[in-house]
């Protein structure tokens, strides 16, 4: 899971995108989160469950 904080990532969009693409090429599943996700975790929980399903892992 990658958290996109406003200040930390605003000037790093290209670097973050390149890093995410590299992780995906290596077989990682990247789930991005931001401040709105901290108020309501339901989207993140669903994304983690969806990510684990094909890998037959319990979430």
C-alpha distance matrix in Angstrom:
0.0 3.8 6.6 9.8 12.6 15.9 17.8 15.3 14.4 17.7 19.6 16.9 16.2 17.8 16.3 12.7 13.9 15.6 12.7 10.5 13.8 14.5 11.3 12.3 15.9 15.1 13.9 10.1 8.3 5.8 4.7 5.7 7.0 10.4 13.3 14.6 11.7 12.7 16.2 15.6 12.7 14.4 12.5 9.1 11.1 12.8 10.0 8.9 12.6 13.3 10.9 12.7 16.1 17.2 16.4 18.6 16.4 16.6 13.8
3.8 0.0 3.8 6.4 9.4 12.6 14.3 11.7 10.7 14.0 15.8 13.2 12.7 14.7 13.2 9.6 11.3 13.3 10.7 9.1 12.8 13.7 11.3 12.7 16.1 15.9 15.4 11.8 10.4 6.9 6.1 4.8 6.0 8.5 11.7 13.6 11.6 12.6 16.1 16.2 14.1 16.1 13.9 11.0 13.8 15.4 12.4 12.2 15.9 16.2 14.0 16.2 19.4 20.3 19.7 22.1 20.1 20.4 17.5
6.6 3.8 0.0 3.8 6.1 9.5 11.4 9.5 9.0 12.1 14.6 12.8 12.6 15.4 14.2 10.8 13.0 15.5 13.3 12.0 15.7 16.9 14.9 16.3 19.7 19.6 19.2 15.6 13.9 10.4 8.6 5.9 4.7 5.6 8.3 10.8 9.4 9.9 13.4 14.3 12.8 15.5 13.6 11.1 14.3 16.2 13.8 14.0 17.7 18.2 16.7 18.9 22.0 23.3 22.8 24.9 22.7 22.5 19.3
9.8 6.4 3.8 0.0 3.8 6.3 8.6 7.2 6.0 8.6 11.4 10.1 9.8 13.0 12.5 9.4 11.6 14.5 13.1 12.1 15.6 17.3 16.0 17.3 20.5 21.0 20.9 17.6 15.9 12.1 10.5 6.9 6.0 5.0 7.8 10.4 10.3 11.3 14.2 15.4 14.8 17.2 15.0 13.3 16.8 18.3 15.8 16.7 20.3 20.4 19.0 21.6 24.5 25.6 25.5 27.8 25.8 25.7 22.5
12.6 9.4 6.1 3.8 0.0 3.8 5.7 5.4 6.0 8.0 11.0 10.9 11.4 14.9 14.4 11.9 14.5 17.3 15.9 15.5 19.0 20.4 19.3 20.8 24.0 24.3 24.4 21.0 19.4 15.7 14.0 10.5 8.6 6.3 7.1 10.6 11.3 11.2 13.9 16.0 15.9 18.8 17.2 15.6 19.0 20.8 18.8 19.6 23.1 23.6 22.3 24.7 27.7 29.0 28.8 30.9 28.7 28.3 24.9
15.9 12.6 9.5 6.3 3.8 0.0 3.8 5.7 5.8 5.8 9.3 10.3 10.8 14.5 14.7 12.8 15.1 18.1 17.5 17.2 20.4 22.2 21.5 22.9 25.9 26.6 26.8 23.7 22.0 18.2 16.6 12.8 11.2 8.2 8.5 11.4 13.2 13.4 15.4 17.7 18.3 20.9 19.1 18.2 21.7 23.2 21.3 22.5 25.9 26.1 25.0 27.7 30.4 31.6 31.7 33.9 31.9 31.6 28.1
17.8 14.3 11.4 8.6 5.7 3.8 0.0 3.8 5.7 5.6 7.8 9.5 11.2 14.6 14.3 13.2 16.1 18.5 17.8 18.3 21.5 22.8 22.5 24.3 26.9 27.6 28.2 25.1 24.0 20.2 19.0 15.5 14.1 11.5 11.7 15.0 16.5 16.3 18.4 20.9 21.4 24.3 22.5 21.2 24.7 26.4 24.3 25.1 28.7 29.0 27.6 30.1 33.1 34.1 33.9 36.2 34.1 33.9 30.6
15.3 11.7 9.5 7.2 5.4 5.7 3.8 0.0 3.8 6.0 7.4 7.5 9.8 12.8 11.7 10.5 13.8 15.8 14.7 15.5 18.8 19.7 19.3 21.4 24.0 24.3 25.2 22.1 21.4 17.7 17.0 13.8 13.1 11.4 12.4 15.8 16.6 16.4 19.2 21.3 21.1 23.9 22.1 20.2 23.6 25.3 22.9 23.3 27.1 27.3 25.5 27.9 31.0 31.9 31.4 33.8 31.7 31.7 28.6
14.4 10.7 9.0 6.0 6.0 5.8 5.7 3.8 0.0 3.8 5.6 4.9 6.2 9.5 9.1 7.6 10.5 12.9 12.3 12.9 15.9 17.2 17.2 18.9 21.4 22.3 23.1 20.3 19.4 15.7 15.2 11.9 11.9 10.6 12.5 15.4 16.0 16.7 19.4 21.1 20.7 23.1 20.8 19.2 22.7 24.0 21.3 22.1 25.8 25.5 23.7 26.5 29.4 29.9 29.7 32.4 30.6 30.9 27.9
17.7 14.0 12.1 8.6 8.0 5.8 5.6 6.0 3.8 0.0 3.8 5.6 6.2 9.7 10.5 9.8 11.9 14.5 14.8 15.3 17.8 19.6 20.0 21.4 23.8 25.0 25.9 23.2 22.1 18.4 17.8 14.3 14.1 12.2 13.6 16.1 17.6 18.5 20.7 22.4 22.6 24.9 22.4 21.4 25.1 26.0 23.5 24.8 28.3 27.8 26.3 29.3 32.0 32.5 32.6 35.3 33.7 34.0 30.9
19.6 15.8 14.6 11.4 11.0 9.3 7.8 7.4 5.6 3.8 0.0 3.8 6.0 8.2 8.8 9.6 11.8 13.5 14.2 15.5 17.7 19.0 20.0 21.7 23.6 24.9 26.2 23.9 23.4 19.9 19.9 16.7 17.1 15.6 17.2 19.9 21.1 21.9 24.3 26.0 26.0 28.2 25.6 24.3 28.0 28.9 26.0 27.1 30.7 30.1 28.3 31.2 34.0 34.1 34.1 37.0 35.5 36.0 33.1
16.9 13.2 12.8 10.1 10.9 10.3 9.5 7.5 4.9 5.6 3.8 0.0 3.8 5.6 5.2 5.9 8.5 9.9 10.4 11.9 14.1 15.2 16.2 18.1 19.9 21.1 22.6 20.3 20.1 16.7 17.2 14.4 15.5 14.8 17.1 19.7 20.3 21.3 24.1 25.4 24.8 26.9 24.2 22.5 26.0 26.9 23.8 24.6 28.2 27.5 25.4 28.2 31.0 31.0 30.8 33.8 32.4 33.2 30.5
16.2 12.7 12.6 9.8 11.4 10.8 11.2 9.8 6.2 6.2 6.0 3.8 0.0 3.8 5.5 5.1 6.1 8.6 9.9 10.4 12.2 14.2 15.3 16.4 18.3 20.0 21.2 19.1 18.4 15.1 15.5 12.7 14.2 13.8 16.6 18.5 19.1 20.7 23.3 24.2 23.6 25.3 22.2 21.0 24.5 24.9 21.7 23.0 26.5 25.3 23.4 26.6 29.1 29.0 29.1 32.2 31.1 32.0 29.4
17.8 14.7 15.4 13.0 14.9 14.5 14.6 12.8 9.5 9.7 8.2 5.6 3.8 0.0 3.8 5.5 5.1 6.2 8.6 9.9 10.6 12.3 14.3 15.4 16.6 18.6 20.2 18.8 18.6 15.8 17.0 14.9 17.1 17.2 20.2 22.0 22.2 24.0 26.7 27.3 26.5 27.9 24.7 23.3 26.7 26.9 23.4 24.6 27.9 26.5 24.3 27.4 29.8 29.2 29.3 32.7 31.8 33.1 30.8
16.3 13.2 14.2 12.5 14.4 14.7 14.3 11.7 9.1 10.5 8.8 5.2 5.5 3.8 0.0 3.8 5.5 5.2 6.1 8.6 9.9 10.6 12.3 14.3 15.4 16.7 18.7 17.1 17.5 14.7 16.3 14.5 16.7 17.2 20.2 22.4 22.2 23.6 26.7 27.4 26.2 27.9 24.9 23.0 26.2 26.7 23.2 23.8 27.2 26.1 23.6 26.3 29.1 28.5 28.1 31.4 30.4 31.7 29.5
12.7 9.6 10.8 9.4 11.9 12.8 13.2 10.5 7.6 9.8 9.6 5.9 5.1 5.5 3.8 0.0 3.8 5.5 5.0 6.0 8.6 9.8 10.5 12.2 14.2 15.4 16.7 14.6 14.4 11.3 12.6 10.7 13.0 13.8 17.1 19.2 18.7 20.2 23.3 23.8 22.5 24.1 21.1 19.2 22.4 22.9 19.5 20.1 23.6 22.6 20.2 23.0 25.8 25.4 25.2 28.4 27.2 28.3 26.0
13.9 11.3 13.0 11.6 14.5 15.1 16.1 13.8 10.5 11.9 11.8 8.5 6.1 5.1 5.5 3.8 0.0 3.8 5.4 5.1 6.1 8.6 9.9 10.5 12.3 14.3 15.5 13.9 13.6 10.9 12.5 11.1 14.1 15.2 18.7 20.2 19.6 21.7 24.6 24.6 23.3 24.3 21.0 19.5 22.6 22.5 18.9 20.0 23.2 21.6 19.3 22.4 24.8 24.1 24.2 27.6 26.9 28.3 26.2
15.6 13.3 15.5 14.5 17.3 18.1 18.5 15.8 12.9 14.5 13.5 9.9 8.6 6.2 5.2 5.5 3.8 0.0 3.8 5.5 5.1 6.2 8.7 9.9 10.6 12.5 14.5 13.6 14.3 12.3 14.7 14.0 17.1 18.5 22.0 23.6 22.9 24.8 27.8 27.8 26.2 27.3 24.0 22.2 25.0 25.0 21.3 21.9 25.0 23.4 20.6 23.4 25.9 24.7 24.5 28.1 27.5 29.3 27.5
12.7 10.7 13.3 13.1 15.9 17.5 17.8 14.7 12.3 14.8 14.2 10.4 9.9 8.6 6.1 5.0 5.4 3.8 0.0 3.8 5.5 5.1 6.2 8.7 9.9 10.7 12.7 11.2 12.2 10.2 12.8 12.4 15.4 17.2 20.6 22.6 21.3 22.9 26.2 26.2 24.3 25.6 22.6 20.3 23.0 23.3 19.6 19.6 22.9 21.8 18.8 21.2 24.0 23.1 22.4 25.9 24.9 26.7 24.9
10.5 9.1 12.0 12.1 15.5 17.2 18.3 15.5 12.9 15.3 15.5 11.9 10.4 9.9 8.6 6.0 5.1 5.5 3.8 0.0 3.8 5.4 5.1 6.2 8.6 9.9 10.8 8.9 9.0 6.8 9.6 9.6 13.1 15.3 19.0 20.4 18.9 20.9 24.1 23.6 21.6 22.5 19.4 17.2 19.9 19.9 16.2 16.5 19.6 18.2 15.4 18.1 20.7 19.9 19.6 23.0 22.2 23.9 22.1
13.8 12.8 15.7 15.6 19.0 20.4 21.5 18.8 15.9 17.8 17.7 14.1 12.2 10.6 9.9 8.6 6.1 5.1 5.5 3.8 0.0 3.8 5.4 5.1 6.2 8.7 9.9 9.5 10.1 9.1 12.1 12.7 16.3 18.6 22.4 23.4 22.0 24.3 27.3 26.6 24.5 25.0 21.7 19.8 22.3 21.8 18.0 18.5 21.2 19.3 16.4 19.2 21.3 19.9 19.9 23.5 23.3 25.4 24.0
14.5 13.7 16.9 17.3 20.4 22.2 22.8 19.7 17.2 19.6 19.0 15.2 14.2 12.3 10.6 9.8 8.6 6.2 5.1 5.4 3.8 0.0 3.8 5.5 5.1 6.4 8.9 8.8 10.8 10.4 13.9 14.7 18.2 20.7 24.3 25.7 24.1 25.9 29.2 28.6 26.3 27.0 24.0 21.6 23.8 23.7 19.9 19.7 22.4 20.8 17.5 19.7 22.2 20.5 19.8 23.5 23.2 25.5 24.4
11.3 11.3 14.9 16.0 19.3 21.5 22.5 19.3 17.2 20.0 20.0 16.2 15.3 14.3 12.3 10.5 9.9 8.7 6.2 5.1 5.4 3.8 0.0 3.8 5.5 5.1 6.5 5.3 7.5 7.4 11.1 12.6 16.1 18.9 22.5 23.9 21.7 23.5 26.8 26.0 23.4 24.2 21.3 18.7 20.6 20.6 16.9 16.3 19.1 17.8 14.3 16.2 19.0 17.7 16.7 20.3 19.6 21.9 20.7
12.3 12.7 16.3 17.3 20.8 22.9 24.3 21.4 18.9 21.4 21.7 18.1 16.4 15.4 14.3 12.2 10.5 9.9 8.7 6.2 5.1 5.5 3.8 0.0 3.8 5.3 5.1 4.9 6.1 7.0 10.6 12.6 16.4 19.4 23.1 23.9 21.7 23.9 27.0 25.8 23.1 23.3 20.2 18.1 19.8 19.2 15.4 15.3 17.6 15.7 12.5 14.8 16.9 15.2 14.9 18.6 18.6 21.0 20.0
15.9 16.1 19.7 20.5 24.0 25.9 26.9 24.0 21.4 23.8 23.6 19.9 18.3 16.6 15.4 14.2 12.3 10.6 9.9 8.6 6.2 5.1 5.5 3.8 0.0 3.8 5.4 7.3 9.5 10.8 14.4 16.4 20.1 23.0 26.7 27.6 25.5 27.7 30.8 29.6 26.9 27.0 24.0 21.9 23.4 22.7 19.0 18.7 20.8 18.7 15.5 17.4 19.3 17.0 16.5 20.3 20.7 23.5 22.9
15.1 15.9 19.6 21.0 24.3 26.6 27.6 24.3 22.3 25.0 24.9 21.1 20.0 18.6 16.7 15.4 14.3 12.5 10.7 9.9 8.7 6.4 5.1 5.3 3.8 0.0 3.8 5.8 9.2 10.9 14.7 16.9 20.4 23.5 27.1 28.2 25.8 27.6 30.9 29.7 26.8 27.1 24.4 21.8 23.0 22.7 19.2 18.1 20.2 18.7 15.1 16.3 18.5 16.4 15.1 18.8 18.8 21.7 21.5
13.9 15.4 19.2 20.9 24.4 26.8 28.2 25.2 23.1 25.9 26.2 22.6 21.2 20.2 18.7 16.7 15.5 14.5 12.7 10.8 9.9 8.9 6.5 5.1 5.4 3.8 0.0 3.8 6.6 9.4 12.9 15.8 19.2 22.6 26.2 26.9 24.2 26.1 29.2 27.6 24.5 24.5 21.9 19.5 20.3 19.7 16.3 15.2 16.8 15.2 11.7 12.8 14.8 12.6 11.4 15.2 15.4 18.4 18.3
10.1 11.8 15.6 17.6 21.0 23.7 25.1 22.1 20.3 23.2 23.9 20.3 19.1 18.8 17.1 14.6 13.9 13.6 11.2 8.9 9.5 8.8 5.3 4.9 7.3 5.8 3.8 0.0 3.8 6.2 9.6 12.5 15.7 19.2 22.7 23.5 20.7 22.5 25.6 24.3 21.2 21.4 18.9 16.2 17.2 17.1 13.7 12.4 14.6 13.5 9.8 11.2 13.9 12.7 11.4 14.9 14.3 16.8 16.0
8.3 10.4 13.9 15.9 19.4 22.0 24.0 21.4 19.4 22.1 23.4 20.1 18.4 18.6 17.5 14.4 13.6 14.3 12.2 9.0 10.1 10.8 7.5 6.1 9.5 9.2 6.6 3.8 0.0 3.8 6.5 9.9 13.1 16.7 20.1 20.5 17.7 19.8 22.7 21.1 18.0 18.0 15.4 12.9 14.0 13.6 10.0 9.3 11.7 10.3 6.8 9.2 11.8 11.2 10.8 14.0 13.4 15.3 14.0
5.8 6.9 10.4 12.1 15.7 18.2 20.2 17.7 15.7 18.4 19.9 16.7 15.1 15.8 14.7 11.3 10.9 12.3 10.2 6.8 9.1 10.4 7.4 7.0 10.8 10.9 9.4 6.2 3.8 0.0 3.8 6.4 9.8 13.2 16.8 17.5 15.0 17.1 20.1 18.9 16.2 16.8 13.9 11.4 13.4 13.5 9.8 9.6 12.8 11.8 8.9 11.7 14.5 14.4 14.2 17.2 16.1 17.4 15.4
4.7 6.1 8.6 10.5 14.0 16.6 19.0 17.0 15.2 17.8 19.9 17.2 15.5 17.0 16.3 12.6 12.5 14.7 12.8 9.6 12.1 13.9 11.1 10.6 14.4 14.7 12.9 9.6 6.5 3.8 0.0 3.8 6.6 10.3 13.7 14.0 11.3 13.6 16.5 15.2 12.6 13.2 10.3 7.8 10.3 10.6 7.1 7.6 11.1 10.5 8.6 11.6 14.2 15.1 15.3 17.7 16.3 16.8 14.1
5.7 4.8 5.9 6.9 10.5 12.8 15.5 13.8 11.9 14.3 16.7 14.4 12.7 14.9 14.5 10.7 11.1 14.0 12.4 9.6 12.7 14.7 12.6 12.6 16.4 16.9 15.8 12.5 9.9 6.4 3.8 0.0 3.8 7.0 10.6 11.3 9.4 11.7 14.6 14.0 12.2 13.4 10.5 8.5 11.9 12.5 9.4 10.6 14.1 13.7 12.3 15.2 17.8 18.8 19.1 21.4 19.9 20.0 17.1
7.0 6.0 4.7 6.0 8.6 11.2 14.1 13.1 11.9 14.1 17.1 15.5 14.2 17.1 16.7 13.0 14.1 17.1 15.4 13.1 16.3 18.2 16.1 16.4 20.1 20.4 19.2 15.7 13.1 9.8 6.6 3.8 0.0 3.8 7.1 7.9 5.9 8.0 11.0 10.9 9.5 11.5 9.2 7.3 10.9 12.3 10.2 11.3 14.8 15.1 14.3 16.9 19.5 21.1 21.3 23.1 21.2 20.7 17.3
10.4 8.5 5.6 5.0 6.3 8.2 11.5 11.4 10.6 12.2 15.6 14.8 13.8 17.2 17.2 13.8 15.2 18.5 17.2 15.3 18.6 20.7 18.9 19.4 23.0 23.5 22.6 19.2 16.7 13.2 10.3 7.0 3.8 0.0 3.8 5.5 5.5 7.0 9.5 10.6 10.5 12.9 11.0 10.0 13.6 15.1 13.5 14.8 18.1 18.5 18.0 20.6 23.1 24.7 25.1 26.8 24.8 24.1 20.6
13.3 11.7 8.3 7.8 7.1 8.5 11.7 12.4 12.5 13.6 17.2 17.1 16.6 20.2 20.2 17.1 18.7 22.0 20.6 19.0 22.4 24.3 22.5 23.1 26.7 27.1 26.2 22.7 20.1 16.8 13.7 10.6 7.1 3.8 0.0 3.8 5.4 5.3 7.0 9.3 10.3 13.1 12.2 11.7 14.8 16.7 15.9 17.1 20.1 20.9 20.8 23.1 25.6 27.6 27.9 29.3 27.1 25.9 22.2
14.6 13.6 10.8 10.4 10.6 11.4 15.0 15.8 15.4 16.1 19.9 19.7 18.5 22.0 22.4 19.2 20.2 23.6 22.6 20.4 23.4 25.7 23.9 23.9 27.6 28.2 26.9 23.5 20.5 17.5 14.0 11.3 7.9 5.5 3.8 0.0 3.8 5.4 5.4 6.7 8.6 10.7 9.9 10.5 13.5 14.8 14.6 16.4 18.9 19.6 20.1 22.6 24.5 26.7 27.5 28.7 26.7 25.3 21.6
11.7 11.6 9.4 10.3 11.3 13.2 16.5 16.6 16.0 17.6 21.1 20.3 19.1 22.2 22.2 18.7 19.6 22.9 21.3 18.9 22.0 24.1 21.7 21.7 25.5 25.8 24.2 20.7 17.7 15.0 11.3 9.4 5.9 5.5 5.4 3.8 0.0 3.8 5.4 5.2 5.3 7.9 7.0 6.9 9.9 11.6 11.3 12.8 15.4 16.4 16.8 19.0 21.1 23.4 24.0 25.1 23.0 21.5 17.8
12.7 12.6 9.9 11.3 11.2 13.4 16.3 16.4 16.7 18.5 21.9 21.3 20.7 24.0 23.6 20.2 21.7 24.8 22.9 20.9 24.3 25.9 23.5 23.9 27.7 27.6 26.1 22.5 19.8 17.1 13.6 11.7 8.0 7.0 5.3 5.4 3.8 0.0 3.8 5.6 5.9 9.5 9.9 9.1 11.3 13.8 13.9 14.6 17.2 18.8 19.0 20.7 23.0 25.6 25.7 26.6 24.0 22.3 18.5
16.2 16.1 13.4 14.2 13.9 15.4 18.4 19.2 19.4 20.7 24.3 24.1 23.3 26.7 26.7 23.3 24.6 27.8 26.2 24.1 27.3 29.2 26.8 27.0 30.8 30.9 29.2 25.6 22.7 20.1 16.5 14.6 11.0 9.5 7.0 5.4 5.4 3.8 0.0 3.8 6.5 9.3 10.5 10.8 12.6 14.8 15.6 16.7 18.7 20.3 21.2 22.9 24.8 27.6 28.1 28.6 26.2 24.2 20.4
15.6 16.2 14.3 15.4 16.0 17.7 20.9 21.3 21.1 22.4 26.0 25.4 24.2 27.3 27.4 23.8 24.6 27.8 26.2 23.6 26.6 28.6 26.0 25.8 29.6 29.7 27.6 24.3 21.1 18.9 15.2 14.0 10.9 10.6 9.3 6.7 5.2 5.6 3.8 0.0 3.8 5.6 7.3 8.4 9.7 11.4 12.9 14.2 15.7 17.3 18.6 20.2 21.7 24.7 25.4 25.8 23.6 21.5 17.8
12.7 14.1 12.8 14.8 15.9 18.3 21.4 21.1 20.7 22.6 26.0 24.8 23.6 26.5 26.2 22.5 23.3 26.2 24.3 21.6 24.5 26.3 23.4 23.1 26.9 26.8 24.5 21.2 18.0 16.2 12.6 12.2 9.5 10.5 10.3 8.6 5.3 5.9 6.5 3.8 0.0 3.8 5.6 5.3 6.2 8.7 10.0 10.7 12.3 14.2 15.4 16.7 18.4 21.4 21.9 22.2 19.9 17.8 14.1
14.4 16.1 15.5 17.2 18.8 20.9 24.3 23.9 23.1 24.9 28.2 26.9 25.3 27.9 27.9 24.1 24.3 27.3 25.6 22.5 25.0 27.0 24.2 23.3 27.0 27.1 24.5 21.4 18.0 16.8 13.2 13.4 11.5 12.9 13.1 10.7 7.9 9.5 9.3 5.6 3.8 0.0 3.8 5.5 5.1 6.2 8.6 10.0 10.6 12.2 14.2 15.5 16.5 19.7 20.7 20.7 18.9 16.8 13.3
12.5 13.9 13.6 15.0 17.2 19.1 22.5 22.1 20.8 22.4 25.6 24.2 22.2 24.7 24.9 21.1 21.0 24.0 22.6 19.4 21.7 24.0 21.3 20.2 24.0 24.4 21.9 18.9 15.4 13.9 10.3 10.5 9.2 11.0 12.2 9.9 7.0 9.9 10.5 7.3 5.6 3.8 0.0 3.8 5.5 5.2 6.1 8.7 9.9 10.5 12.2 14.4 15.5 18.1 19.4 20.0 18.6 17.2 13.8
9.1 11.0 11.1 13.3 15.6 18.2 21.2 20.2 19.2 21.4 24.3 22.5 21.0 23.3 23.0 19.2 19.5 22.2 20.3 17.2 19.8 21.6 18.7 18.1 21.9 21.8 19.5 16.2 12.9 11.4 7.8 8.5 7.3 10.0 11.7 10.5 6.9 9.1 10.8 8.4 5.3 5.5 3.8 0.0 3.8 5.4 5.0 6.1 8.5 9.7 10.4 12.3 14.2 16.8 17.4 18.3 16.4 15.1 11.5
11.1 13.8 14.3 16.8 19.0 21.7 24.7 23.6 22.7 25.1 28.0 26.0 24.5 26.7 26.2 22.4 22.6 25.0 23.0 19.9 22.3 23.8 20.6 19.8 23.4 23.0 20.3 17.2 14.0 13.4 10.3 11.9 10.9 13.6 14.8 13.5 9.9 11.3 12.6 9.7 6.2 5.1 5.5 3.8 0.0 3.8 5.5 5.2 6.2 8.6 9.9 10.7 12.3 15.5 16.0 16.1 14.0 12.1 8.6
12.8 15.4 16.2 18.3 20.8 23.2 26.4 25.3 24.0 26.0 28.9 26.9 24.9 26.9 26.7 22.9 22.5 25.0 23.3 19.9 21.8 23.7 20.6 19.2 22.7 22.7 19.7 17.1 13.6 13.5 10.6 12.5 12.3 15.1 16.7 14.8 11.6 13.8 14.8 11.4 8.7 6.2 5.2 5.4 3.8 0.0 3.8 5.5 5.1 6.1 8.5 10.0 10.6 13.6 15.0 15.2 13.9 12.5 9.6
10.0 12.4 13.8 15.8 18.8 21.3 24.3 22.9 21.3 23.5 26.0 23.8 21.7 23.4 23.2 19.5 18.9 21.3 19.6 16.2 18.0 19.9 16.9 15.4 19.0 19.2 16.3 13.7 10.0 9.8 7.1 9.4 10.2 13.5 15.9 14.6 11.3 13.9 15.6 12.9 10.0 8.6 6.1 5.0 5.5 3.8 0.0 3.8 5.5 5.1 6.1 8.7 10.0 12.2 13.4 14.6 13.5 13.0 10.2
8.9 12.2 14.0 16.7 19.6 22.5 25.1 23.3 22.1 24.8 27.1 24.6 23.0 24.6 23.8 20.1 20.0 21.9 19.6 16.5 18.5 19.7 16.3 15.3 18.7 18.1 15.2 12.4 9.3 9.6 7.6 10.6 11.3 14.8 17.1 16.4 12.8 14.6 16.7 14.2 10.7 10.0 8.7 6.1 5.2 5.5 3.8 0.0 3.8 5.4 5.0 6.2 8.6 11.1 11.3 12.3 10.4 9.9 6.9
12.6 15.9 17.7 20.3 23.1 25.9 28.7 27.1 25.8 28.3 30.7 28.2 26.5 27.9 27.2 23.6 23.2 25.0 22.9 19.6 21.2 22.4 19.1 17.6 20.8 20.2 16.8 14.6 11.7 12.8 11.1 14.1 14.8 18.1 20.1 18.9 15.4 17.2 18.7 15.7 12.3 10.6 9.9 8.5 6.2 5.1 5.5 3.8 0.0 3.8 5.4 5.3 6.1 9.5 10.2 10.2 8.9 7.8 5.6
13.3 16.2 18.2 20.4 23.6 26.1 29.0 27.3 25.5 27.8 30.1 27.5 25.3 26.5 26.1 22.6 21.6 23.4 21.8 18.2 19.3 20.8 17.8 15.7 18.7 18.7 15.2 13.5 10.3 11.8 10.5 13.7 15.1 18.5 20.9 19.6 16.4 18.8 20.3 17.3 14.2 12.2 10.5 9.7 8.6 6.1 5.1 5.4 3.8 0.0 3.8 5.5 5.3 7.6 9.6 10.4 10.3 10.4 9.0
10.9 14.0 16.7 19.0 22.3 25.0 27.6 25.5 23.7 26.3 28.3 25.4 23.4 24.3 23.6 20.2 19.3 20.6 18.8 15.4 16.4 17.5 14.3 12.5 15.5 15.1 11.7 9.8 6.8 8.9 8.6 12.3 14.3 18.0 20.8 20.1 16.8 19.0 21.2 18.6 15.4 14.2 12.2 10.4 9.9 8.5 6.1 5.0 5.4 3.8 0.0 3.8 5.7 6.8 7.6 9.6 9.1 10.3 9.0
12.7 16.2 18.9 21.6 24.7 27.7 30.1 27.9 26.5 29.3 31.2 28.2 26.6 27.4 26.3 23.0 22.4 23.4 21.2 18.1 19.2 19.7 16.2 14.8 17.4 16.3 12.8 11.2 9.2 11.7 11.6 15.2 16.9 20.6 23.1 22.6 19.0 20.7 22.9 20.2 16.7 15.5 14.4 12.3 10.7 10.0 8.7 6.2 5.3 5.5 3.8 0.0 3.8 5.8 5.2 6.3 5.3 6.8 6.5
16.1 19.4 22.0 24.5 27.7 30.4 33.1 31.0 29.4 32.0 34.0 31.0 29.1 29.8 29.1 25.8 24.8 25.9 24.0 20.7 21.3 22.2 19.0 16.9 19.3 18.5 14.8 13.9 11.8 14.5 14.2 17.8 19.5 23.1 25.6 24.5 21.1 23.0 24.8 21.7 18.4 16.5 15.5 14.2 12.3 10.6 10.0 8.6 6.1 5.3 5.7 3.8 0.0 3.8 5.4 5.2 6.2 7.5 8.2
17.2 20.3 23.3 25.6 29.0 31.6 34.1 31.9 29.9 32.5 34.1 31.0 29.0 29.2 28.5 25.4 24.1 24.7 23.1 19.9 19.9 20.5 17.7 15.2 17.0 16.4 12.6 12.7 11.2 14.4 15.1 18.8 21.1 24.7 27.6 26.7 23.4 25.6 27.6 24.7 21.4 19.7 18.1 16.8 15.5 13.6 12.2 11.1 9.5 7.6 6.8 5.8 3.8 0.0 3.8 5.4 7.8 10.4 11.5
16.4 19.7 22.8 25.5 28.8 31.7 33.9 31.4 29.7 32.6 34.1 30.8 29.1 29.3 28.1 25.2 24.2 24.5 22.4 19.6 19.9 19.8 16.7 14.9 16.5 15.1 11.4 11.4 10.8 14.2 15.3 19.1 21.3 25.1 27.9 27.5 24.0 25.7 28.1 25.4 21.9 20.7 19.4 17.4 16.0 15.0 13.4 11.3 10.2 9.6 7.6 5.2 5.4 3.8 0.0 3.8 5.5 8.9 10.6
18.6 22.1 24.9 27.8 30.9 33.9 36.2 33.8 32.4 35.3 37.0 33.8 32.2 32.7 31.4 28.4 27.6 28.1 25.9 23.0 23.5 23.5 20.3 18.6 20.3 18.8 15.2 14.9 14.0 17.2 17.7 21.4 23.1 26.8 29.3 28.7 25.1 26.6 28.6 25.8 22.2 20.7 20.0 18.3 16.1 15.2 14.6 12.3 10.2 10.4 9.6 6.3 5.2 5.4 3.8 0.0 3.8 6.7 9.4
16.4 20.1 22.7 25.8 28.7 31.9 34.1 31.7 30.6 33.7 35.5 32.4 31.1 31.8 30.4 27.2 26.9 27.5 24.9 22.2 23.3 23.2 19.6 18.6 20.7 18.8 15.4 14.3 13.4 16.1 16.3 19.9 21.2 24.8 27.1 26.7 23.0 24.0 26.2 23.6 19.9 18.9 18.6 16.4 14.0 13.9 13.5 10.4 8.9 10.3 9.1 5.3 6.2 7.8 5.5 3.8 0.0 3.8 6.4
16.6 20.4 22.5 25.7 28.3 31.6 33.9 31.7 30.9 34.0 36.0 33.2 32.0 33.1 31.7 28.3 28.3 29.3 26.7 23.9 25.4 25.5 21.9 21.0 23.5 21.7 18.4 16.8 15.3 17.4 16.8 20.0 20.7 24.1 25.9 25.3 21.5 22.3 24.2 21.5 17.8 16.8 17.2 15.1 12.1 12.5 13.0 9.9 7.8 10.4 10.3 6.8 7.5 10.4 8.9 6.7 3.8 0.0 3.8
13.8 17.5 19.3 22.5 24.9 28.1 30.6 28.6 27.9 30.9 33.1 30.5 29.4 30.8 29.5 26.0 26.2 27.5 24.9 22.1 24.0 24.4 20.7 20.0 22.9 21.5 18.3 16.0 14.0 15.4 14.1 17.1 17.3 20.6 22.2 21.6 17.8 18.5 20.4 17.8 14.1 13.3 13.8 11.5 8.6 9.6 10.2 6.9 5.6 9.0 9.0 6.5 8.2 11.5 10.6 9.4 6.4 3.8 0.0
